[in-house]
Amino acid sequence: MTDFQIISQGRGNSCLFKLVGRLSLSARSHLHDFVEKVWNDLPCLRLDLSAVNEVDLSGLSWLILADNHMRQRGARMEIVATSPPLRRALALLRPATRILNKRSAAKVKSQQRLRQAVKPSPSRRKEPPGRIL
């Protein structure tokens, strides 16, 4: 048994989910069940994390995956409150997130440049063969 709970507050699209206890590997089964039941129908996954008293990498990865899943659906995740331990963990993660975001942005730009290089631009003039510029 885990010392973790998900408490639903409100109804419908204005529902807020309060996560209580340890956001850790032992909570993943509860989080998985929660995801299957709830988040595919919500335009916004609202989380109150003020009662999370401990978090590990598994818990942080779940938050990242939840955010990614919501974005892929065209929805969003909103964290309305955090506990001090979670705030410290997220602060440690922030530099890594910036690095990942920069790498993702650089990869997208690189792919766009590659596509542009492959496609001939209509604005480019073709020089006659043998002419040196």
N, C-alpha and C positions, 0 to 999 in steps of 0.2 A: 504493500500500500504506500502511496506517495502522499506527501504533505503539500498538495497542490489542489487548488479549486478554481473553477471558472464560474463566476456569478453573473447572471444576466440581469441587467437593470433597464427597464423600459420595454417598449414593444416596437415591432416593425423596423422601419428604417432609422428610427432615432434610438435604437437599442445600443447600450453601452455594456461592454464586457469587462468585468473586473477580474484580473488574474491575481490570485492570492497564494502566497507561499513561495516555494522554490521553483524557479523557472529553469529546469535542468533536464538532463537526459531522462530521469525518472518521470518527468511530466509529459514527455513526448507522446505517449499513447493517449493521454487526455486531450492534448492539443490536436492530435490527428482526428480523434472522434469529433471534436469541436469544429474543425475545419470541414469535415464531411457534412455535418448537419447545417452549418450556418453560413459560411462566408460566400458561397456561390450566389446567394440571393441578395446580398447587401451591396448598395452602391458605395458604402463607406464602412470599413471595419474600425469601430471606435474602441480603443483599449484604455482602461485605467490600470496602470501598472504601479500604483502607489503602494500596494500591499505586497509587492514582490520583495521578499527579504533576502533572496540569494539568487544569483544567476551564474550559469556556466556557459561555455562556448556553444553547447547544444541549444540552450535557450536563446542566445544571441542569434545563432544561425536560423532558428525558427522565426524570429522577428524579421530577419532579412528576407527569408523565403516568403513569409506572409505578405510583406510589402511588395515583393516582386510579383507574386501571384495576383494581388489586387490590381497592380498597374497593368499587367498583361490583359486583364479583363476590362480595362478602361475604368476601373474603380480606384479607390484609394484607401490607405490605412492611416488612421489618425491616433496618435498616442496623446491622451489628454492629461495624464499625470504619470510621474515616475517616482520611484523610491530612491533614496540616496545610493544604495548599492548598485542599482541599475543605472543611475546617472553616471556613476564612476566607471562602470563597464562600458557604457556607450561613449564616454569621453575617451577611453582608451581605444575604442574601435574607430573613432572619427578620423584619425590620420590615415588609417588603412582604407577607409571608405573613400577618402579624397583621392588616394593613389589609384584605387580601383576605378573610380569615376574618370580620372584623367586617362588611364589606360584604355578604358572603353571608348572615351571620346576620341582618343588618338587612333584607335582601331577603326572607328567609323570614318574618320577623316581620311585615313589611309585607303580604305575600301572605296570611298568616293573618288579620291584622286586616281586610283587604279581604273575605275569605270570610265572616268573622263579621258584618261590616256588611251584607253582601248577604243573609245568612240571618237571618230574624227569630228572635229568641231566645224560647223558650217562657216564660221567666220575666218578660219585659217585659209590663207591663199596658198595654192600649190605652186611651188617654184619649178621651173623647168629642170629636167634631169641634167646633172653635170654642172650646175651653177653653184658656186661657192659663195656663201654669205659672209 
